[in-house]
Amino acid sequence: MTGTDRTRRARWSSRLMVGMALLAVAPLALAATPTAGKKAPQATAAPAGQGYQLPSAALQAVANAPRAPTLSLSPRRDIAALLQTPPLPSINEVAQPELKLAGVRINPATYSASTFTFADKLWLMNIADGKERQITGLPQPLSVASLAWSPDQQYLAFNQVHAASGANELWIIDVASGTARRLLADLNTVFGSGYDWLPDSRGLVVTQQVKGQGPAPAAGGIPTGPAIQQTQADAGVRAIRTYQDLLSNEADARLFDHYASSQPVRVALNGVTAPLSTAGVYLDVSISPDGQHVLAQRVQRPYSYLVPADDFPRRIEVLSAADGRLQHTVATLPLVEGLPTGNDAVPTGVREVSWRADAPATLVWAEAQDGGDPARDSKVRDAVLMQAAPFEAPPVTLAQLGSRYAGIQWGRGDLALLNESWWKSRVVKQWRIAPDQLDQAPQLLSERSSQDRYNDPGKPALVRDVNGRSRLQITADGRSIFLIGQGASPEGDRPFVDRFDLESRTATRLFHSQAPTYSLPQALLDQEGTSVLLTRESPDTPANYFVQSLADATAAPRALTRFEHPLPQLRGVSKEQIRYKRNDGVDLTATLMLPPGYNARKDGPLPMLMWAYPGEFKTAAAASQVTDSPYRFNAIGYWGPQAFLAKGYAVLVSPSMPIIGEGDKEPNDTYLPQLVANAEAAVDEVVRRGVTDREHIAIGGHSYGAFMTANLLAHTRLFKAGIARSGAYNRTLTPFGFQAEERNFWQAQDVYLKMSPFNFADRIKDPILFIHGGDDNNSGTFPIQSERMFAAVKGLGGTARLVMLPNESHHYRARESLMTMLAESERWLEQTIGPGMKIK
């Protein structure tokens, strides 16, 4: 089961990444199931109503468009499970009881994380012929949070979470018969999926709710004393992020203990259970490849009011998978309240501990050799260590790295790929190592900038072995592996599959996406790489799954699915990757989208919505690289600006907003002039093309894009309006860094002050719409950021509107909230830059 790790947590502002995935044990993201007996608030179309609102019918259709199913491929790659996610949940579902404790949001009815979206349909498909098979005996209503194939692929396990009934259950499907049955009730999935298959496929390790612990402690009540924190002068400078949802007192801590505590058990396929170890707050529980040991990471007291649970003290232990007996203590880690300054800072001691996939029971982990401080000179930054069962011999050093450990793809005793990275320089390296031959020198396979997309060699293709572990896909002769990449190029992304010869270190191209379609490889379907499962799409055809022969270059791809266009009324949208230059010569790109039927010569300029998100780069060359593909499906969803194509607006999607800091220069030292230059170049280009004019352009963005929007309105008159969603506007409220900024406020006060649009609210002369989730859980984007920014614009005589969406986090989930977001944005655009063209 997937757990948390303090070094895996994203320490910088999150971005919403949405796409098809080959699922193993994967949460399906962001909602919950209905609360019985409550009637949802009614949305209205009132122009200025205080209740939930509805946008125009055209935008409602966008929000109601069906989503494509996701696909999970079986270990032998001959069967797939398909999952269908239902339409948007109601506010009744999103507003169900939720606890915010230790950086975690918990549904107390189900003892689960409360940020899942659940699939309500599940069926099987044969890869050979695309034939679909239905499953009988599934729970009703079906509400799948995650699923996982057994290593022998005879079974498919899934987690059924249903808040209305309080169910949090483990179910299994017999794949041959297509029948489902409940295996276990009362899972605890506050951390991770709650289950992990045993390598022999005869059972699972599960985290269950603690039996007999009694009712939850009463929240609030009469306090027993003050909440006290203390620091010491010799602790040094520590960067502490502005986390949300932290514990605030001992009553919170007791609630956290109650809901987050679980009992690891081993459950057989007949439902018989045997406890493993004692109950506790387990961040991760994983079985060894030989099935004999369990790696458990358990939170310890004292807790903190400054950091979330994955920074709490923890014990890392190896337990017997047979009886839960303690076999080995890997480490006892202290509380981590902040790290040294810098994005390359890490905690000291054991981190990123896991099982080696190609060995029976060998632990692998990293330890910082520089005190975790990137400012300290050190030839060796990280050591990577291994220790094999029975864990009596001391650990051996697998590698010593000049930067930070970034994971290993395991193959066999003489082949693994070790990755390292250094944020400051953006340099990433990949080494070939021989984990069973420690005297063999590592071989450097690649070294490049992580931002150099054009020279990305691709990611190694992985397959599940007989124990269910992901390992390198190696040809039968042992000489080659396979690489799958995005294929970024000046012509746009052209995904590829390569066979990589390990001895000559040369790649042979087996597949390359070709115009006028965009094909994205998902998995190789056999050991020798003679066929590949891919998705294929074009501007007017949504992504569908195909099987493509790699042995016969003339063979046409074979369709497995036939998903229809979710919005056929918008078929014919025009899309073009445009290129233009900044005033200093930096090449910029954007995707220009125009409504169906539009003709610039006949229809004249349209009002335009630009939607962007700045990015930091170390070189102008990397910032100038082309992203995306002109041949991708014109996906029009409710979240991005593309929705407004349905209202006849021109849309400029993701115009480049690079902030460049070459060499030792910090990008943010010149953030504002670069941001303004990026915007000026984009406006000049679309006006030159005649698709809009300077009097009818709005700018918008979400999160860091909202921050950008407010800054552009404060420092330019390029735009007639702005839409800023869930942003942060006062950087003194995020004093220990934000986005990619490594320095704290006291090291770069001038930068923090100049970059904060709050300090220039008096200069915002064009209307700005602020939208924010009332329960935003993103680091730094507290709801007070929008409230104070709105108050400043209002108090200084500007034009602004503030919409606070109840019960919503950083990304909004409820149908009522999203419809209101669209309605407010639609009205704002019509009032400020005018209505779009009529769509026939």
Summary of the structure (lengths in Angstrom):
residues: 840
radius of gyration: 26.8
end to end distance: 50.4
largest distance: 79.8
contacts: 2894
relative contact order: 0.10
helix: 16%
strand: 33%
